[in-house]
Amino acid sequence: MASPKETVVLIEPRQPTALDGHPELVLSPSDYTLMPVSFHYLLDGQLDEAKFMSSLSDALSFYPPICGIFRRPSVLSRGAMTILLANRPIPVRLTSRFSGFNQADAKEYVDEINAMRISTGDKNEPLFKVKVTRFTSEPDQWALGISMCHGVADGAGIFEFLQTWSKLYVDSKAHVLAPTHVRYPQEAPESIATPYPSQLPPCEYPGGTAHARMASTLWEKIQGYSPLIWHIIWNDIDHVQVYFPIEAAKILKRKLTTGLSHISSPSEYLSTQDCLKAYIVHALNRHIFTSAEEMMLNVATILDVRGHCGLPKVGYFGNAIGCVSTKEEKNLAMPMLARSIRRSILHHEPAEVISQMKWTLDVQRAGKIMDLMPWFHSNTLYVDDWTKFPIYQIDFGLKVNSFTHLLDGRSLPVKNWVMIYPLEKKGIRVGYTVTVSMSRAYAKRFQDVVANDVTTDFRDYQ
């Protein structure tokens, strides 16, 4: 069989711009994560290639950081990471497959950015890539792959960009509001602290279970990165996807809410996501991580903190994320754990967000921002909730057949990472899809556990 045809088209912003005349964008303390954010859509309907390219060019004009070049910290940047607003063309890879769409080939539908090359300051590595895959056997169906550097924007920011692009594809004269790009804090640090502090204070998150760490020696860097490098080399991380129909989610929520009725006030509320997080912890501890050393003791929830930083909740393109954790408590009943998760979110204060960023800014001023270590803990479940912004609904005026967030053991070599997405049909929520990263050896077992619990209405959980 002949190999698929493939071409690459370079798309420039239609109206090259800088931000208020500044050639560089100073990144904020929450922008130092450079991992790829990658996903693909399966769309039903004819693709107008000319409109597709033209609308992308128009959309890029409103989002100049996407076409920039990442720059490592330097004395000239006062210790800050920056993006040079270079108006660099974005590669759009066009390919065709003789077979139809196959979910097992998810990685083939995305042209993923290379975070390692970006982190070195490689000016030839784009911060954003697009891939379009046509299917010869299904001419009215195509896959759109997206991959963007997390340092450019978080999930909510990427959603707003894609929403603008889709809007311009449907109507080239559509009204578009230019987003805010200024990062928090708004100005670059004035000087680099010298000498470098021998010990910087930890950036404590609520509960003290997750904190940023900084490595000042080679040995500390080896200790910080060795677990991730191990997973990358052996590629032993699998991202298990499980499904909770809406009725099952309601049963779980009702069960946990009832379990709190004798100790909580009537006004205390649990969200469905709180209940799903608590269930996943209990399912893992009961069936997968059965030893005391492996048990999940905490839940850390990734939050959108735009409001805490004085940034607009809509119309901001950048990163504004924080993390809150439950307290370290063993064998907490599932209803109590769900309540602890809810309280950690409700009690998250703006002052805590600012103190976390200030700590990172102190590291930046010391010229050590690139020495920040991964802050993942083996006994903490990290949850990223994507139910708040409907990125799965971006459709370019067509029909979304499926949406897949591409989580890969090499680009995200982290165990105990959870993604929650809503599943909708015709605008009606019909369930939740949850992706959990774990050792490949446990993947099938965990899927079977969840399927059985859903079928039996979670009867084994109190």
C-alpha positions as CSV (number, residue, x, y, z in Angstrom):
1,M,0.0,0.0,0.0
2,A,1.4,3.4,-0.9
3,S,2.3,5.8,1.9
4,P,0.0,8.7,2.7
5,K,0.6,12.0,0.9
6,E,1.8,14.8,3.1
7,T,2.5,18.5,2.6
8,V,3.3,21.4,5.0
9,V,1.9,24.9,4.5
10,L,3.3,27.8,6.5
11,I,0.6,30.3,7.6
12,E,1.6,33.8,8.8
13,P,-0.6,36.3,10.7
14,R,-2.5,38.4,8.2
15,Q,-1.6,41.6,10.2
16,P,1.7,41.2,11.9
17,T,1.6,42.9,15.3
18,A,3.6,43.6,18.5
19,L,1.9,44.1,21.8
20,D,1.8,47.9,22.4
21,G,5.0,48.3,20.5
22,H,6.9,45.8,22.7
23,P,9.0,43.2,20.8
24,E,8.9,40.7,23.7
25,L,6.2,39.3,26.0
26,V,7.5,38.7,29.6
27,L,6.0,35.5,30.9
28,S,4.5,35.2,34.3
29,P,5.5,32.8,37.2
30,S,2.6,30.5,36.1
31,D,3.9,30.2,32.5
32,Y,7.1,28.2,33.2
33,T,5.4,24.8,32.3
34,L,6.4,24.2,28.6
35,M,4.8,20.8,28.1
36,P,2.6,20.3,25.0
37,V,-1.2,20.6,25.2
38,S,-2.3,18.3,22.4
39,F,-5.7,17.1,21.2
40,H,-7.6,16.3,18.0
41,Y,-11.2,16.6,16.7
42,L,-12.9,14.3,14.3
43,L,-15.2,16.5,12.2
44,D,-18.0,15.5,9.8
45,G,-18.4,17.8,6.8
46,Q,-16.5,19.2,3.9
47,L,-13.3,21.2,4.7
48,D,-12.9,24.4,2.7
49,E,-9.1,24.4,2.7
50,A,-8.8,28.0,1.5
51,K,-11.1,29.3,4.2
52,F,-9.3,27.2,6.8
53,M,-5.9,28.7,6.0
54,S,-7.3,32.2,5.6
55,S,-9.2,32.1,8.9
56,L,-6.1,30.8,10.7
57,S,-4.1,33.7,9.4
58,D,-6.8,36.1,10.6
59,A,-7.0,34.5,14.0
60,L,-3.2,34.6,14.5
61,S,-3.3,38.4,14.0
62,F,-5.2,38.6,17.3
63,Y,-2.9,36.2,19.2
64,P,0.8,37.2,18.3
65,P,2.4,35.1,21.1
66,I,1.4,31.9,19.2
67,C,3.8,33.0,16.4
68,G,6.6,33.9,18.8
69,I,9.9,32.3,19.8
70,F,10.6,31.1,23.3
71,R,13.6,32.7,25.0
72,R,15.4,31.4,28.0
73,P,16.0,33.7,31.0
74,S,19.0,36.0,30.7
75,V,20.5,39.1,32.3
76,L,18.8,41.3,29.7
77,S,15.4,39.8,30.5
78,R,16.1,40.2,34.2
79,G,15.8,36.5,34.9
80,A,12.4,36.2,33.1
81,M,11.4,33.8,30.4
82,T,10.1,35.7,27.4
83,I,8.4,35.1,24.0
84,L,9.9,37.1,21.2
85,L,7.0,38.3,19.1
86,A,8.5,37.3,15.8
87,N,5.4,36.7,13.6
88,R,6.9,33.3,12.7
89,P,4.8,31.2,10.3
90,I,2.8,28.4,11.8
91,P,3.2,24.9,10.1
92,V,0.0,23.3,9.0
93,R,0.6,19.6,8.0
94,L,-1.8,18.3,5.4
95,T,-2.0,14.5,5.1
96,S,-4.3,11.8,3.7
97,R,-4.9,8.3,4.8
98,F,-6.4,5.5,2.7
99,S,-8.1,3.9,5.7
100,G,-10.8,5.5,7.8
101,F,-10.5,7.1,11.2
102,N,-9.2,4.8,14.0
103,Q,-9.1,5.9,17.6
104,A,-6.1,3.6,18.2
105,D,-4.1,5.8,15.9
106,A,-4.7,9.0,18.0
107,K,-1.1,10.1,18.0
108,E,-1.0,10.0,14.2
109,Y,-3.5,12.8,14.0
110,V,-1.4,15.3,15.9
111,D,1.9,17.0,14.9
112,E,3.1,17.5,18.5
113,I,5.4,20.3,19.5
114,N,8.8,19.4,20.9
115,A,8.9,20.8,24.5
116,M,12.5,19.9,25.0
117,R,13.7,21.8,21.9
118,I,11.5,24.8,22.9
119,S,13.1,24.8,26.4
120,T,16.5,25.1,24.9
121,G,15.5,28.2,23.1
122,D,15.5,26.5,19.6
123,K,14.2,29.2,17.3
124,N,13.2,26.6,14.7
125,E,10.7,24.8,16.9
126,P,7.2,26.4,16.7
127,L,5.1,27.0,19.8
128,F,2.0,25.8,17.9
129,K,1.4,23.2,15.2
130,V,-1.7,22.1,13.2
131,K,-2.3,18.8,11.4
132,V,-5.2,18.0,9.1
133,T,-5.9,14.4,8.1
134,R,-8.3,13.5,5.3
135,F,-9.6,10.0,4.9
136,T,-9.9,8.6,1.4
137,S,-12.6,6.1,2.4
138,E,-14.6,8.9,4.2
139,P,-14.3,12.1,2.0
140,D,-16.8,14.0,4.3
141,Q,-14.8,13.3,7.5
142,W,-11.4,14.8,8.6
143,A,-9.3,15.0,11.7
144,L,-7.9,18.3,13.1
145,G,-4.9,18.0,15.3
146,I,-3.8,20.8,17.6
147,S,-0.6,21.0,19.7
148,M,0.5,24.2,21.6
149,C,3.2,24.9,24.2
150,H,1.6,25.3,27.6
151,G,3.8,28.4,28.2
152,V,1.8,30.2,25.6
153,A,-1.6,29.6,27.2
154,D,-3.6,27.3,29.5
155,G,-6.6,25.3,28.4
156,A,-9.0,28.2,28.8
157,G,-6.7,30.5,26.7
158,I,-6.4,27.8,24.0
159,F,-10.1,27.4,24.0
160,E,-10.6,31.2,23.3
161,F,-8.1,31.1,20.5
162,L,-9.7,28.1,18.8
163,Q,-13.2,29.7,19.3
164,T,-12.0,32.8,17.5
165,W,-10.5,30.7,14.7
166,S,-13.7,28.7,14.3
167,K,-15.8,31.8,14.3
168,L,-13.7,33.4,11.5
169,Y,-13.8,30.2,9.5
170,V,-17.6,30.4,9.6
171,D,-17.7,34.1,8.9
172,S,-14.6,36.0,7.8
173,K,-16.2,39.3,8.8
174,A,-17.2,38.1,12.3
175,H,-16.6,40.6,15.1
176,V,-13.6,39.5,17.2
177,L,-12.5,41.2,20.5
178,A,-8.7,41.2,20.9
179,P,-7.7,39.4,24.1
180,T,-5.6,40.7,26.9
181,H,-2.0,39.4,26.8
182,V,-0.3,41.1,29.7
183,R,0.9,38.5,32.1
184,Y,0.9,38.6,35.9
185,P,2.8,40.3,37.4
186,Q,2.6,43.1,34.8
187,E,6.1,44.3,34.8
188,A,9.4,42.4,34.6
189,P,11.5,42.2,37.8
190,E,13.8,45.2,38.1
191,S,16.9,43.4,39.2
192,I,18.5,40.0,39.8
193,A,19.1,39.2,43.4
194,T,22.8,38.6,44.2
195,P,24.1,36.6,45.8
196,Y,21.6,33.8,45.1
197,P,19.7,32.9,48.3
198,S,21.0,29.7,49.8
199,Q,17.5,28.6,50.7
200,L,14.2,30.0,49.3
201,P,11.0,29.6,51.3
202,P,8.7,26.8,50.0
203,C,5.7,27.9,48.1
204,E,3.0,26.2,50.2
205,Y,-0.3,25.3,48.7
206,P,-3.3,24.8,50.9
207,G,-2.8,21.8,53.0
208,G,0.9,21.8,52.4
209,T,0.8,18.7,50.2
210,A,2.1,20.3,47.0
211,H,4.9,22.8,46.7
212,A,7.3,24.1,44.1
213,R,10.8,22.9,44.5
214,M,14.0,24.5,43.2
215,A,17.2,22.6,42.6
216,S,20.5,24.4,43.1
217,T,22.8,21.4,42.5
218,L,23.2,18.8,39.8
219,W,22.3,16.0,42.3
220,E,19.1,17.8,43.2
221,K,18.2,18.0,39.5
222,I,18.9,14.3,39.0
223,Q,16.6,13.5,42.0
224,G,13.9,15.8,40.7
225,Y,13.8,14.6,37.1
226,S,14.8,10.9,37.5
227,P,11.2,9.6,38.0
228,L,10.1,11.4,34.9
229,I,13.1,10.3,32.9
230,W,12.5,6.7,34.0
231,H,8.9,6.9,32.6
232,I,10.1,8.5,29.4
233,I,12.8,5.9,28.7
234,W,10.6,2.9,29.5
235,N,7.3,4.4,28.3
236,D,5.5,2.6,31.1
237,I,2.7,5.2,31.7
238,D,-0.7,4.5,30.2
239,H,-3.6,6.9,30.2
240,V,-6.7,4.9,31.0
241,Q,-10.0,6.3,29.9
242,V,-13.2,5.4,31.8
243,Y,-16.8,6.5,31.3
244,F,-19.4,7.5,33.8
245,P,-23.0,7.8,32.3
246,I,-24.9,10.7,33.6
247,E,-27.2,8.4,35.7
248,A,-24.2,6.7,37.3
249,A,-22.7,10.1,38.1
250,K,-26.0,11.2,39.7
251,I,-26.2,8.0,41.8
252,L,-22.6,8.5,43.0
253,K,-23.3,12.1,43.9
254,R,-26.6,11.2,45.7
255,K,-24.8,8.5,47.7
256,L,-22.0,10.8,48.8
257,T,-24.4,13.7,49.6
258,T,-26.5,11.3,51.7
259,G,-23.4,10.2,53.5
260,L,-22.8,13.8,54.7
261,S,-26.4,14.6,55.6
262,H,-25.8,13.9,59.4
263,I,-22.7,16.1,59.7
264,S,-23.0,18.8,57.1
265,S,-25.2,21.9,56.9
266,P,-27.9,21.9,54.3
267,S,-26.1,24.6,52.4
268,E,-22.9,22.5,51.9
269,Y,-22.7,21.5,48.3
270,L,-20.8,18.7,46.5
271,S,-20.2,19.0,42.7
272,T,-20.3,15.9,40.5
273,Q,-16.6,16.4,39.9
274,D,-15.9,16.4,43.6
275,C,-17.6,13.0,43.9
276,L,-15.8,11.6,40.9
277,K,-12.4,12.6,42.3
278,A,-13.2,11.0,45.7
279,Y,-14.4,7.8,44.0
280,I,-11.2,7.5,41.9
281,V,-9.0,7.9,45.0
282,H,-11.0,5.1,46.8
283,A,-11.0,2.8,43.7
284,L,-7.3,3.2,43.3
285,N,-6.5,2.6,46.9
286,R,-8.9,-0.4,47.1
287,H,-7.8,-2.2,43.9
288,I,-4.5,-0.8,42.6
289,F,-2.4,1.0,45.2
290,T,-3.0,-1.4,48.1
291,S,0.3,-0.9,50.0
292,A,0.7,1.9,52.5
293,E,3.6,3.4,50.5
294,E,1.5,3.6,47.3
295,M,-1.8,4.9,48.7
296,M,-3.3,8.1,47.5
297,L,-3.6,10.4,50.5
298,N,-4.4,13.7,48.9
299,V,-6.3,15.3,46.0
300,A,-4.8,18.3,44.3
301,T,-7.1,20.2,42.0
302,I,-5.8,22.5,39.2
303,L,-7.8,25.8,39.3
304,D,-8.3,28.8,37.0
305,V,-7.2,31.7,39.2
306,R,-7.8,34.6,36.7
307,G,-10.2,36.3,39.2
308,H,-7.6,35.9,42.0
309,C,-5.0,37.8,39.9
310,G,-7.1,40.6,38.8
311,L,-7.2,39.2,35.2
312,P,-10.4,39.1,33.1
313,K,-12.1,35.6,33.3
314,V,-12.9,35.9,29.6
315,G,-10.7,37.5,27.0
316,Y,-7.3,36.7,28.7
317,F,-4.7,34.7,26.7
318,G,-2.1,33.3,28.9
319,N,-1.7,31.1,31.9
320,A,-3.6,31.7,35.2
321,I,-3.6,28.4,37.0
322,G,-3.2,27.4,40.6
323,C,-3.4,24.3,42.7
324,V,-5.2,23.5,45.9
325,S,-4.8,20.3,48.0
326,T,-6.8,18.4,50.6
327,K,-5.1,17.7,53.9
328,E,-3.1,14.4,54.2
329,E,-5.5,12.1,55.9
330,K,-5.5,8.3,55.7
331,N,-8.6,6.2,55.1
332,L,-11.0,9.1,54.9
333,A,-14.5,8.0,54.0
334,M,-15.5,8.8,50.5
335,P,-18.2,11.4,51.4
336,M,-15.7,13.1,53.8
337,L,-13.0,13.1,51.1
338,A,-15.4,14.7,48.6
339,R,-16.3,17.4,51.2
340,S,-12.6,18.0,51.9
341,I,-12.0,18.5,48.1
342,R,-14.9,21.0,47.9
343,R,-13.7,22.9,50.9
344,S,-10.1,23.2,49.6
345,I,-11.5,24.8,46.5
346,L,-13.9,27.2,48.3
347,H,-11.3,28.3,50.8
348,H,-8.7,29.1,48.2
349,E,-7.9,32.8,48.7
350,P,-6.4,35.4,46.3
351,A,-3.6,36.0,48.8
352,E,-2.5,32.4,48.5
353,V,-2.3,32.6,44.8
354,I,-0.2,35.8,45.0
355,S,2.1,34.4,47.6
356,Q,2.7,31.3,45.4
357,M,3.5,33.6,42.4
358,K,5.7,35.8,44.5
359,W,7.8,32.9,45.5
360,T,8.3,31.9,41.9
361,L,9.1,35.6,41.1
362,D,11.8,35.6,43.7
363,V,13.3,32.5,42.0
364,Q,13.0,34.3,38.7
365,R,14.8,37.4,40.1
366,A,17.6,35.1,41.3
367,G,18.0,33.9,37.7
368,K,16.9,30.4,38.7
369,I,13.5,30.0,37.0
370,M,14.8,27.2,34.9
371,D,15.8,25.3,38.0
372,L,12.3,24.8,39.2
373,M,11.7,21.1,39.7
374,P,8.6,19.0,39.0
375,W,6.3,19.3,42.0
376,F,4.5,16.0,41.7
377,H,4.1,13.8,44.7
378,S,3.6,10.0,44.4
379,N,0.8,10.0,47.1
380,T,-1.2,12.8,45.5
381,L,-3.8,12.5,42.8
382,Y,-3.7,15.6,40.5
383,V,-6.9,16.5,38.8
384,D,-7.4,18.9,35.8
385,D,-11.1,19.6,35.3
386,W,-11.9,20.5,31.7
387,T,-15.7,20.7,32.3
388,K,-15.7,24.5,32.7
389,F,-14.9,25.5,29.1
390,P,-16.4,23.6,26.2
391,I,-13.2,23.1,24.1
392,Y,-14.7,19.8,22.9
393,Q,-17.4,21.8,21.1
394,I,-15.1,23.7,18.7
395,D,-16.7,22.7,15.3
396,F,-15.8,25.2,12.5
397,G,-19.5,25.2,11.6
398,L,-19.5,21.4,11.1
399,K,-20.3,18.4,13.4
400,V,-17.9,17.2,16.0
401,N,-17.9,13.4,15.9
402,S,-15.3,13.0,18.6
403,F,-12.8,15.0,20.7
404,T,-9.6,13.4,22.2
405,H,-7.1,15.0,24.5
406,L,-3.9,13.4,23.6
407,L,-2.1,12.4,26.8
408,D,1.1,10.5,26.2
409,G,3.5,8.9,28.6
410,R,6.5,10.6,27.0
411,S,5.1,14.1,26.8
412,L,3.4,13.9,30.3
413,P,5.4,11.2,32.1
414,V,3.5,11.7,35.4
415,K,1.5,9.1,37.3
416,N,-1.7,9.9,39.2
417,W,-2.7,12.6,36.7
418,V,-6.5,12.9,36.1
419,M,-8.4,14.7,33.4
420,I,-12.2,15.1,33.6
421,Y,-14.3,16.0,30.5
422,P,-18.1,16.2,30.0
423,L,-19.6,14.1,27.3
424,E,-22.5,15.8,25.4
425,K,-24.8,14.9,22.6
426,K,-26.9,17.5,20.9
427,G,-26.1,20.0,23.7
428,I,-27.3,17.6,26.4
429,R,-24.8,16.2,29.0
430,V,-24.9,12.4,28.9
431,G,-21.9,11.6,31.0
432,Y,-18.3,12.2,31.9
433,T,-15.1,10.8,30.5
434,V,-12.2,10.5,33.0
435,T,-8.6,9.8,32.0
436,V,-6.2,8.5,34.6
437,S,-2.5,8.1,34.2
438,M,-1.0,5.0,35.8
439,S,1.5,2.2,35.3
440,R,0.6,0.2,32.1
441,A,0.4,-3.0,34.2
442,Y,-2.6,-1.7,36.1
443,A,-4.6,-0.1,33.2
444,K,-6.9,-3.0,32.2
445,R,-7.6,-3.9,35.8
446,F,-8.7,-0.3,36.7
447,Q,-11.0,-0.2,33.6
448,D,-12.6,-3.4,34.8
449,V,-13.0,-2.0,38.3
450,V,-14.7,1.2,37.2
451,A,-17.0,-0.7,34.7
452,N,-18.1,-3.1,37.5
453,D,-18.7,-0.2,40.0
454,V,-20.8,1.7,37.5
455,T,-22.9,-1.4,36.7
456,T,-23.5,-2.1,40.4
457,D,-24.3,1.5,41.4
458,F,-21.1,1.7,43.5
459,R,-22.6,-0.6,46.1
460,D,-19.2,-1.5,47.6
461,Y,-18.4,2.1,48.5
462,Q,-19.6,3.9,51.6
